[in-house]
Amino acid sequence: MPLLKWIDKLLFPNRCLACRRLQKGDDVLCDSCRRTLGHRNDPTISFAGQPFAVCIAPFGYNATGRKLLHAYKFHGHFMAAPWLADRIVDTLSPYTEQSIDCVTWVPLHVGRYRERGYSQSHLLAKGIAQRLELPLVRALVKQSPTARQSSVKGVRARRANVKGAFSARSALVKDKTVLLVDDVWTTGATMNECCWTLHAAGVKAVYCATALSVDAK
């Protein structure tokens, strides 16, 4: 092991992102937390009038999933991104009936991005695009700031909160099949609004993928 890496391991030993226990390997979760992560029996998300061909989420939003997501989303543990990206790709592959042309993500408003310093959905999408060997495109822009969806109660209120908040770059997605990536599916209001925005820009089809879903089965 190179000296600098050895020193880094000595000063910053690897901990499970969910329970924070020390562990010997480089995995993001310990064996115990991997077992309790909450694999969804049916990884698909579907409802009448859905604006996407398929939407998948490999994990449910249980206690372990929430801790993992918060470590990644709010505390900068970026090593979770490629780990989650791999599991999203493995879950999605049986459900893609047509070739995906490019990968994009649900963007943050520029003010929120500056506040946080990174976009968790962008990092996830980047890992997925690399694994699939597909172009990563910034197809969507959040043109209007909105209240945090987690602070808005009710499906209708959440839909209204993000209505018209996004615009799409038609030149990047017109007549293409796009994979849209976000970190978590709660009510679907944000993901659905992004899908409709992409359809208005002329996409051929939209596939959706998130790491976790609140409606765990």
N, C-alpha and C positions, 0 to 999 in steps of 0.2 A: 504494500500500500504506500503511495507517495506520502512524503512527510507532511505536506500541507493538509492533505485529506485526513491523515492520522490525527493531526492536531485539531482539525475541525471536529472530528468524531469525539475526541477527548473533551473538548470544551462544550460541544453541543451534541450530546448523545441523542440518538434517534428515539423519539417517543411516539406512541400510538396517538393519532390525531383525535381519537374519540375519548379514550380513557386516560391518556397522558402517561401511561406506564412506560418505563424504559423497555426497549426491546433490542435484540442483537442485530436483526436484519435491517434492510432498508425499506420495507413495506410501510405503507401509510397507516395500516391498521394491524393490531395484534391478532392472534388467532381467535381469541375470545370475541373480539368486536366484529371480526369478519363473519363469525357464525351468527351474530345477532343483528347484522346490518339490515336484514329484511328484504330478501330477494322477492320480487313480486311474482306470484304464480303465473299470471298473465301480464306480460310487460306492456301491452298495448293500452292506449287510452282512446276511447271512441264515444261518440254521441251523435245524435241526429243533426244533420246540417253542418258537420265538421268541415272546416276549410282546408284540410290537409288530407293527403292520401293515407298516411299512417303516422301515428305518434307513439313513441315508446319511452319508457322510463324503467331502467333495470331494478331500481331500489325504491322501497317505500320510505316515507318520511317518519320513521320511528325515532326513538331516543338516540340510537347510535348514528343514524343517518343525519339527524339534526346537528349533533356534535361535530361530525365530519364536515358537513356543509358550512357550519359557522367557523370552524378552524380555517377552512379554505377561503370563504367569502369575506370574512370580517377581520381575520388575523394574519392574512398573507402567507398561509402555508401552501405555496404554489405546487408543491410536489403532488398534491391531490389531483391536479388537473390531468396529467397524462394517465394516472391510474384510473380515474373515472372515465376518461376518454376511451381507453381500451375496453372497458366494460360496456360502454354505450355502443361502440362499434360491434362488439360480439353479439349484443342483444338485437341490434338493428338488422344485421345481415340477412336473417331469414325472411324479413318483411319487405325488402326492397324489390319490387316487381319490375322496376325500370331503372336504368342507369342514372345515377345522380351526377349532375354536371359540376356543381360547386357547393361549397359550405359557407354559411353565414351565421350570424348570431343576433340575439336580441340585444340591442345596444343600450348603454346608459346615456342619459343626457350629459352634455359636456360638463355641466356644473357638478353633477354627481361623480363623474369620472375624475375630475380634478380633486374632489374631496377624498375619494377612496384611493386614487392613484393607479388603479388598474380595473379591468373589466373581467369578472370571473367567467362570464359567458364567452367572451372572446378567447380566453385562454383554453377553455374547454373545446371550443370550435377549432382552434388552432391544432390541438392535439388530435382531434378527429380527422381533420383535413390531412394532416401528416400521415396518419395511419392508413387512410383511404387513398392517399396519393392524389388528392383533388385540390383544385384552387380554393383558397380562402379569400372571400370577397366581402368588402364592407357594403353590403347591399342595402342596409337600412340605416337611417339616421333618426335619432329621437330629437325632433325639432322643438318640442315643448316640454318644459319641466312639469312633473306631476308629483302628487303626494306619493309617498312610499305605499306600494300596494298592501304591504303587511299592516299598514295603519288604517286601511279602508275596509269597512265591514260590509259584507254582502256581495253577491255576484253582480247584481245590477250596478251597484255603486262602483265596483272595480272596473266593470266594462266602461262606464261613463268616465272614470278617471283617466283612462288611456285612449279614449276615442279621439282619433285624429292626431295623436301624439307623434306618429311616425311617418316618415316619407321614405320612398324607395328609389334607388338609382336604376331606372329601367334599362339603361344601356348595358348594365352588368348581368341582368337576369332575364331579359325578354326571351321567351321561347325556351327557357332552360328549366330543368328539374333541380330544385334547390333543397338542400338540407338545412333546416333552421334549428339552431341550438340554443338552449337556455339551461340554467342550473336546476330549477325546480318547477314543477307544475303544481299550482295550488288550485285556483278556480279555472285557469286557462284563459283568463281575460287578456293578459298581455300577449301570450303566444298567438291567440286567435286574431287579435288586432294586427299583429305583424303579418300573419298569413294573409288576411284580407288586403293589407297594403301591398304585399308582394303580388297577389293576384291582379290588383289594379294596375300594377306595373307590367303585366303581361307574362308572368311565369307560366310555364307549361304545367308544373305540379310542384307541390311542397310536401316534403317529409319533415317531421319534427322529432326532436330527441331532447330529453332532459335526463339529468342524473337521477333525480328523485321525484316521486309523485306523492301527494298527500293522500290520494285515494288508494292506498296500498291494499292489495288483495291477498 
